[in-house]
């Protein structure tokens, strides 16, 4: 899906096609910087050779209709003389589409059609929605493994959106900060299930996870797994 950015919108925002041409590298920093807002967000960075141009790009991003957590400009240039325009996005199911829309708009200002990610562990990777999804899924899987690090699980398998917990197979519905999940799924307003199957499955999961340090509840068709961290995992048992 592409945005409906047009010349009139650019003019109203004081920008024109190609206004930032030659000022922004076709490279995007991916997850090389820590979030200052949410551990479940990803920090992207655009390299801009001029401070005024960096501020212009930041203002353009802030006026975007795309959902994001925050954007900012580095207070000083990096070792190569580039200012970084940072944007933080929550690593959820919307991130690939949202970032693609934003990058399409920025590409008009920069007059660039080809971009690549610079990552701390995977080197340079050509930009595509599929490649972004692969990078985001890898980060999510790393955080899920950290989530279960102190559990008693003997076997944890992650394959795409499928998770296996000691042979109990489910689909990953969501993973992230408790406050974010509570707000997204209105958990404070939900009545947790007390049906026989859901109760039996919850009682089966808790011991294999580690007992008292873990809590499993069900709502709608989902199970939410919590421990004493700030994150929770929502799955649907297959």
Order of alpha helices (4+ residues) and beta strands (2+ residues): alpha-beta-beta-alpha-beta-beta-alpha-beta-beta-alpha-beta-beta-beta-alpha-alpha-beta-beta-beta
